[in-house]
Amino acid sequence: MKKLVLSLTVVALLVALFATAAFAAETKETPQWFKDMIQWKKDQITQAVEEGIITAEDAKQFNERLDAMEKYHEENGFAFNGMGFGQCRGGFLNRSGIRGGFGGGMMNRFNFSNQ
C-alpha cells in the first residue's frame, strides 16, 4: 500500500512538473541581457573603428551580422538547442566521427604542416 501511494505521488509530481513546462507561455520578447550584449558589441565595434583597429567596411559587416542575429532571435525565440562545444560529429558515446565524436577542438583541425 505504501509503495502504491509513493508511486502515485511520484507520478503526480512528474505530471505537474512536465505540465507546467508544456503549458508555460512562450514569449518572443527579447530579454534585457541580450539587448545589453548586442549594444555592448556594437559599442566595441564603433570604438575599434575610431582606434583604427578595423575598417568601416568591416564594422558594417559586423553590425549587419549582429542585426541579423537579433532579428533571428526575435522571430525564433531564445531556445538553446544543439550540441555545443564543437560539432561532435557522430555523437559522444559511440566514438564515431572526427576525433571520436569530440568535435573539431579549439584549433578546429588546424594543420601546421600546411603553412
Secondary structure, 3 states (H helix, E strand, C coil): CHHHHHHHHHHHHHHHHHHHHHCCCCCCCCCHHHHHHHHHHHHHHHHHHHCCCCCHHHHHHHHHHHHHHHHHHHHHCCCCCCCCCCCCCCCCCCCCCHHHHCCCCCCCCCCHHHC
